[in-house]
Amino acid sequence: EDIYPRMRLARGVPYAVSTLLHYLILFAGFLMAVAALGYDMTKFTILAGAFGVGLGFGMQNIVNNFVSGLILLFERPVQVGDVIEMDNVTGVISRIGIRASVVRTPNAAEVIVPNGMLIANRFTNWTLSNRKRGIDLTISVSREADPKRVMDLLVEIAKQNSLTSKTPSPQAHFADFVPNGMKFELHAWADRFEDWITLR
């Protein structure tokens, strides 16, 4: 709370540093507690190595998810606060844990996703580089309508909405002829991902 606001860090870096420090402090405390009990650390290291090999074979899935969690923290393909879409789940990443991440859906459900799936599987991150969201609308009008007037009206209506992004500016174009009319498409952007449904 005191240090991070004073530093210019990329989004997601403070969370990664805090999580890594948390694990390092726990591990260092464990080693100091074992040393304080009077165990020979050399023997303990050999035993820990053998135990680690056996654990790696027996718990490959858990180890995979743990390593994947570290990759998520440092590579940052997804960060806390990002909106992702994976399979049939869309929501906000609320936590990246040691084994799994929590995705909070719009209806307040929390979906637990193993970290390995976020590394190995394909998913859509809607807010990785920016929080803008594109909106496409299809409008049909009668054949008697003036196409240029229709496109000008669509762009003007989009610009008048306070949720519409100024850059890139809204665009409208003729798409196709339909029975008894013409079809136009309007493309605009919402500055914040959270506003795109309201703007649409």
Secondary structure, 3 states (H helix, E strand, C coil): CCCHHHCCCCCCHHHHHHHHHHHHHHHHHHHHHHHHCCCCHHHHHHHHHHHHHHHHHHCHHHHHHHHHHHHHHHHCCCCCCCEEEECCEEEEEEEECCCEEEEECCCCCEEEEEHHHHHHCCCEECCCCCCCEEEEEEEEEECCCCHHHHHHHHHHHHHHCCCECCCCCCEEEEEEEECCEEEEEEEEEECCHHHHHHHC
